[in-house]
Amino acid sequence: MDVTLIKNPKFLKKMSIGQMNALAADIRHFLIKKLSKTGGHLGPNLGVVELTLALHRVFNSPSDKLIWDVGHQSYVHKILTGRGDQFDSLRQFHGLCGFPKRSESEHDVWETGHSSTSLSAALGMAVARDLKKEKFDVIAIIGDGALTGGMALEALNNIGQLKKDMIIILNDNEMSIAPNVGAMHNMLDRIRSAEKYNRAKEDIEYLMKKIPAFGGRLASVAERVKDRLKYMVVSGVFFEELGITYQGPVDGHNLSTLIDNLELARKRKGPVLIHVLTQKGKGYKPAEMDSIGTWHGPGPYKIESGAFIKPVTDAPSYSKVVNDSLEELARKDKRIVVITPAMVVGSKLEGFAREFPDRLFDVGIAEQHAATFAAGLATQKMKPVLSIYSTFMQRAYDQMIHDVCRQNLNVVITVDRAGLVGADGETHQGVFDISFLRALPNITIMMGKDENELRNMIYTAINYDNGPIAVRFPRGNGYGVAFDKEPVRLEIGKWEVLRDGNDGAILSFGPMLKVAMEAAKSLQSEGIQISVINARFIKPLDTELLKKLAAHKMPILTLEESILAGGFGSSVLEFYSECGIHDQTVELMGIPDRFVEHGSVKELLKELGLTSERVCTRIRQMLKNSKEPDQTERQRITLP
């Protein structure tokens, strides 16, 4: 079947199981082919083909609400709801979003990109339905990895209390992005092996109905027998103790079984959880054999061999530089431990995990816990490194305030994916961390201009004992620069002048320094000499240098790949205001007050106006508006 011709899922209700199985094979072939070109979340989607078909067969989207947790597994849903013809543009600039998107389709009733939100959203929809006296089904699809998130557990507690009619699909493939960890995973593992429980429970219920009623006592005894059986066969029975009816485990690749269980759950009152066992990457051997999460969200690849198509570069990724630096330091300092919320593979910490297995703690999808766990370690004179994506650190903000910064603990935060990340779009752009971290007392924030300076910053951070310190670094590879023979400890709060000029100054850091240098070089051909300053310490600022610039009336342009509101440029303006310097020209370039959608970083920077051409235009306008009557009379200064 040509899946690009599908307009809506209603046709599934007339298909036989055999026809649906054939369609499942067609969808897998389609995904494997399309994602080999665009990249994307291949493993999760190959694992939920039958489950998604069964959901759309039994329920009536969009009247019934299908809520996908994280959204990594929503591609099959997109195909069945009429978007198969857009997959050539998946995760491309102005193309099909890789996550559910409400503006994209009426069938996407909830937007996500971070985990563990589906249960809370589903309960909200169920409560609204009942208050408005409407009739529709609410179905949340959550993975076993996402279920470890604290928010999901909070929601389960409330769902069990309110007892609203809703269905939870626990998609259990024993992995999130990487193999799952923790007690919740172990409990699910025990349930997976307890298929006899449900059969035995159903047999007892059948026999009870056959026995003549002898009053409440027999019923009470029978209930106790059921409970005893439950505890004997299933170690935990977590969900039913919460007041949520449990069905399963169910084969997630058997359409007949899936449809029967969904129909049964639909008839039951109160919350029902269906435990569905799936195989991540099913139908594509390289993805099926993946045990560490490599095929969770790969880039382009060769279908026949499974080999990834990567840009040709000898430069290491920034994440790998951090791992290697931590390994190097940890060999000499036994206090160093690393905590990551399910991002061993994403942050390329496999090397550290292999060499120091007892000093690498993967806490699962639990960012809040990760931050406070690190804080607890710091109170005992350890050197905890919290390795976390910028976008995921948003989830641990209260812990950063209350547990880390308020207590001024020596926690090192390595902020991965800082800045624009590209194809994952709005939910994953790391553009807010400067604004929300800069507001916190006691914290130091820095970002290197290249991989060598990043290595030096990791060294500096590990040897810093005056409170929390965050090291930002972008997604992708460095520039291939040479490393210092031995790492260098940087002076906190001191910037670096990369280019000297007396007509104005650009203050920037990280990848945007390349844009600043290109602009300065272009302006030089017009006779305009611009200083480019590596403002590598975002907090604290180099106040001595800022005062020197102001003393010589140097117009300043700040340039950052982060949100302008509360960002680095704002801090420069705040400094001059606090000093009573009101005649200093400072203009800001960065990301405006909006969420940034998906696309390549180059395309996004162009759309946002963060290019060397736009920087040149801005500098020319600043100098034109300058109150100086003659630029050539501006005193030549030499910056430190």
Buried (B, 14 or more C-beta within 10 A) or exposed (E): BEBBEBEBBEBBEEBEEEEBBEBBEBBBBBBBEBBBBBBBBBBBBBBBBBBBBBBBBBBEBBEBBBBBBBBBBBBBBBBBBBBBBBBEBBBBBEBBBBBBBEEBBEBBBBBBBBBBBBBBBBBBBBBEBEEEEEEBBBBBBBBBBBBBBBBBBEBBEBBBEBEBBBBBBBBBBBBBBBBBBBEBBEBBBBBBEBBEBBEBBEEBEEEBEEEEEEEEEEEEEBEEEBEEBBEEBBBBBBBBEBBBBBBBBBBBBBBEBBBBBBEEBBEEEBBBBBBBBBBBBBBBEBBBEBEEBBBBBBBEBEBEEBEBEEEEEEBBBBBBBBBBBBBBBBEEEEBBBBBBBBBBBBBBBBBBBEBBEEBBBBBBBBBBBBBBBBBBBBEEEBBBBBBBBBBBBBBBBEBBBEBBBEBBBBBBBBBBBBBBBBBBBBBBBBBBBBBBBBEBEBBBBBBBBBBBBBBBBBBBBBBBEEBBBBBBBBBBBBEEEEBEEEBEBBEBBEBBBBBBBBBBBBBBBBBBBBBBBBBBBBBBEEEBBBBBBBBBBBBBBBEEBBBBBBEEBBBBBBBBBBBBEBBBBBBBBEBBEEEEBEEBBBBBBBBEEEEBBBBBBEBBBBBBBBBBEBBBEBBBEBBEEBEEEEBEEBEEBEBE
